[in-house]
Amino acid sequence: MQNVFSYTDLVQKMEGQDSVALLIHNPENEFSRCAFRSIAEAMHLSQSITVFVADVSQVRDIHPVYKITSEPSLLLFAKGNLVNVLEGCHESEFFKAMINHDLSGEKL
């Protein structure tokens, strides 16, 4: 997982990538730490997607663009377009299933 530090940084890093996820989180929050661990495990199981991480204490210009009001939130992008937002912490298998469904066309 790579850190992003602004909306512009995210857009530049997404360029040319088919499937991208962005975790907006607060490392001080237990739910965010839980989501980070679950997503890291899900990405270990399925490496077909690039995952970026934005710490809410450092990045403040992504939230308004995508109307994100809570963290943790996992934003899923296909070819640069937002296709889904998953809020909260879930099991790694749930994250993996949703990522596969939303970004690769695999049916649940």
N, C-alpha and C positions, 0 to 999 in steps of 0.2 A: 504494500500500500504506500502510495506517494502522497506527501502533503501538498496542498494547494494553499496559496496565501491571499488570493483575491479572485474575483469573478473573471478578470482578464486572464489571470494565470490558469484558471480552470478551462476557459475557452481555448487557450493556446495548447494546453496539454491534451484536450479532447480531439483536437483537429486530426483528421485522418483515421480515427479509431471508430470501429463499428459499435462496440458495446462498452459502456462506461458506467460505473457506479460511483457515487459521491456520498460518503458518510459525513454528515454534519453532526458534530458531537461536542460534548464538554467533558474532557478527561477527569474533571473533578466530580462528575456525577456517576453514581453506580450504574444507572440504566445505560448511560453512554459507554461505560467500560464493558458492560455485558454485551452490548451490541457490537462493539469493536472486536471482542473475543469471538463472538459467534460468526461475524462476517469474515474474520481472518481464517477461521476453521472452514467456513463454506468455500472460501476462495482456494484454500488448500485442496479441497475436494474437486473443484472445478476451476481450471485456470483459463477459461475462455473469455474473461472479462478483465478490464483494467479497473482497479479500485483506487480512488483518491479519497483523502481525508481532509476535512476542514475543521479546525478547532475554533469554536465560537468566541473564544477569548482573543483570537488573533484575526479572524476573518469575519467582517461585518457587512460585506456588500453582496454576498450570494443570497442570503435569506430573502431580501425583498424581491429579487428578480424572480424567484420561484415560489414566493409566498409561503415560506417555511416559518412556522410559528413555534415549533417545539423541537427539542433534541432529546434523544438521537433521531435523526431522519436519514434514511437511505434513499437517495434519488437515483433512479435508473434511466439511462439515456441510450437510445438507439440512433446511431448516425447523427448525434448532436441534438436530438429531440427528446425532451423529457417524456417518458412513457409511464412512470409510476413513482409514487413516494410511499415508502414503508416507514411508519413511525414506531418508535419503541424498540425494545429488545425482544428478539425471538430466537428460537433454537436455530442452529446452523443449517439444519436440513430444510427449515422453512425458508430461510434466506436463499439457499441454493435453489430450491424449487421455484421461488418467485423470480429469481434472476433468470433461470433457464426458461421459464414461461414467458416472461416479458421481453427478453432480449434475444432469445434464440429461436423462438417460435415453438419450442417443445411444449406439448400439452401436459397439464398436471394429471 
